[in-house]
Amino acid sequence: MAEKITDETIDYVSILAKLKPSPEEKIQARKDMQQMLDYIDKLNDLDTSGVEPMSHLFPLNNVFREDTVTNGDDRENMLRNAPEEKDGQYVVPITIE
């Protein structure tokens, strides 16, 4: 049987969740949490000796594409759109004095 949920546990979880449950809500939360632990405890009865551990249900593959440069250094064309440029860079108004 799973460990018993105590009033201290309910108080601690309430603090973590920043909740202020009423006494009736504490009683119900205690019952619900105990039922959850009892249900999870049933998993200990399963024979998992032949089951290989896994971290995900489905196999993971890298879905990212290779990072290849397609447009290269096109500084000249980009600077054509600038209202003002100097030494191959954009000229912008001073914002900090």
C-alpha positions, 0 to 999 in steps of 0.5 A: 500500500502506498504511503498515507497522505497526512494533513501536513502533506496537504498543508505543504502542497497547499503552500506550494500551490498558493491555495487556501483550501477550506477544511472540507476541501482538505479532506477531499484533496487528501482522499483524492491524493490517496486514491492516486497513490493507491492506483499508482501503487498497482504498477508495482504488481506488474512484471516489467523484467522483460521491458526495456526502459525508454524515455519516449513512446516514439523514436526521436529523430532530428527534424531540423534541416542542415543550416546552409547559407543560401544568400551569402554576403549580399551587403551591397544590395542591402545597403542600397535600401538604407537611407544613409550608409557609411563604411559599409554600415547603416547610419542611424540617429543617436539614441543615447548621449 
